Amino acid sequence: MTIMVELPPEIEERFLAQARARGVSVGAYVQEYLTRSSQPIMERPKLSVEEVNRILDEAADLVPAGVPPLSDEAVSRENIYTREDEW
């Protein structure tokens, strides 16, 4: 099946970047992406440690350069659970 899809430029760039990172054509990457995402979760094959590491590296690459990490205070229990949670 052949489908023509208009993508916003930022989505197109993400697909192009991921295809380049894997060393495949954008068409091959999109086909693999759609195939993977169309499988029901229970039927998906288990991932190896290497595959999980690769996926996490790809996710980390999506964070823009220069974004600082969250401080310990930002993710402290006191700052996550505020008085509004008691309402």
C-alpha positions as CSV (number, residue, x, y, z in Angstrom):
1,M,0.0,0.0,0.0
2,T,1.3,3.5,-0.8
3,I,0.1,6.5,1.2
4,M,1.0,10.1,0.7
5,V,1.1,12.1,3.9
6,E,1.8,15.8,4.3
7,L,3.9,16.3,7.5
8,P,4.7,19.4,9.4
9,P,8.3,20.4,8.9
10,E,9.3,19.6,12.5
11,I,7.9,16.1,12.2
12,E,9.6,15.5,8.9
13,E,12.9,16.6,10.4
14,R,12.5,14.2,13.2
15,F,11.9,11.3,10.8
16,L,14.9,12.4,8.7
17,A,17.1,12.6,11.8
18,Q,16.1,9.2,13.0
19,A,16.6,7.6,9.6
20,R,20.1,9.2,9.4
21,A,20.9,8.0,12.9
22,R,20.0,4.4,11.9
23,G,21.7,4.7,8.5
24,V,18.5,3.9,6.5
25,S,16.3,5.8,4.1
26,V,13.5,7.8,5.5
27,G,11.0,5.6,3.7
28,A,12.5,2.5,5.4
29,Y,12.5,4.2,8.8
30,V,8.8,5.3,8.4
31,Q,7.8,1.8,7.3
32,E,9.5,0.3,10.3
33,Y,8.0,2.9,12.6
34,L,4.5,2.3,11.3
35,T,4.9,-1.5,11.5
36,R,6.1,-1.3,15.1
37,S,3.4,1.1,16.2
38,S,0.7,-0.9,14.6
39,Q,1.4,-4.1,16.5
40,P,-0.7,-4.6,19.6
41,I,1.4,-4.1,22.8
42,M,1.0,-7.7,23.9
43,E,2.3,-9.0,20.5
44,R,5.4,-6.9,20.5
45,P,8.7,-8.7,20.8
46,K,10.7,-8.3,24.0
47,L,13.5,-5.8,23.6
48,S,17.1,-6.7,24.3
49,V,19.2,-4.5,26.7
50,E,21.0,-3.0,23.6
51,E,17.7,-2.1,22.0
52,V,16.4,-0.5,25.2
53,N,19.7,1.5,25.5
54,R,19.4,2.6,21.8
55,I,15.8,3.7,22.3
56,L,16.7,5.7,25.4
57,D,19.6,7.3,23.6
58,E,17.2,8.3,20.8
59,A,14.7,9.7,23.3
60,A,17.5,11.7,25.0
61,D,18.5,13.1,21.6
62,L,15.0,14.7,21.4
63,V,15.7,17.0,24.3
64,P,17.0,20.3,23.0
65,A,20.6,21.2,23.7
66,G,21.2,23.4,26.7
67,V,18.1,22.4,28.6
68,P,19.2,22.1,32.3
69,P,18.3,19.1,34.3
70,L,15.6,19.5,37.0
71,S,17.0,20.3,40.5
72,D,16.5,18.0,43.4
73,E,14.2,20.6,44.9
74,A,12.0,20.6,41.7
75,V,11.3,16.9,42.1
76,S,11.1,16.8,45.9
77,R,8.1,15.3,47.5
78,E,7.1,18.7,49.1
79,N,7.1,20.4,45.7
80,I,5.2,17.6,43.9
81,Y,2.5,17.1,46.5
82,T,1.1,20.6,47.3
83,R,-1.8,21.6,49.4
84,E,-4.1,21.6,46.3
85,D,-3.8,17.8,46.5
86,E,-5.6,17.9,49.8
87,W,-8.8,19.6,48.4
